[in-house]
Amino acid sequence: VARFAPFNALAILVGSQTGRGGVLTQCAVEESRGLQLAMKGLTSYAETLSVYGTERAFVDGDDTPWSKAFLASAYASRGVKVRFTSGTGSEALMGHSEGRSMLYLEARCLLVTRGGGSQGVQNGSISCIALPESLPGGVRAVLAENLLAA
């Protein structure tokens, strides 16, 4: 699996979007539609909310912990269950690790999840295991992440 990590990174790079004024990315549109359906009482479970542990995500865009916590509380006000998703290596996979360890970034994500009042967290490192698995100590970081989340 690890030998395909460079191809996955290249595919994400080619398929990524560049944020600019007036453009809504697919994730924001999806969350908006989910909230509209929840406000009308047409759904009882929301899509997972992605959380990232980097400083840039904490201050910029629609992925800030505060926007995710606000979104989670909006869902909760209508009785809609919500969970957050994060995973060891997701920031590194996107090229935004900021020189931090995968475990450090994931620990921040888990704290944001608990602080946001989510009813659960989905372990994203299962779907992105190729990157942590290909790095020294990556599997240990995933195991530690699961220990923190428990």
HELIX and SHEET records of a PDB file:
HELIX    1   1 ALA A    2  PHE A    4  5                                   3    
HELIX    2   2 ALA A    5  GLY A   15  1                                  11    
HELIX    3   3 GLN A   26  MET A   39  1                                  14    
HELIX    4   4 GLU A   55  VAL A   59  1                                   5    
HELIX    5   5 GLY A   61  ASP A   63  5                                   3    
HELIX    6   6 PRO A   65  SER A   77  1                                  13    
HELIX    7   7 SER A   90  LEU A   93  1                                   4    
HELIX    8   8 MET A  102  GLY A  115  1                                  14    
HELIX    9   9 GLY A  124  ILE A  126  5                                   3    
HELIX   10  10 ALA A  130  SER A  134  1                                   5    
HELIX   11  11 GLY A  138  ALA A  149  1                                  12    
SHEET    1   A 3 LEU A  49  SER A  50  0                                        
SHEET    2   A 3 PHE A  84  SER A  86  1                                        
SHEET    3   A 3 VAL A 121  ASN A 123  1                                        
END                                                                             
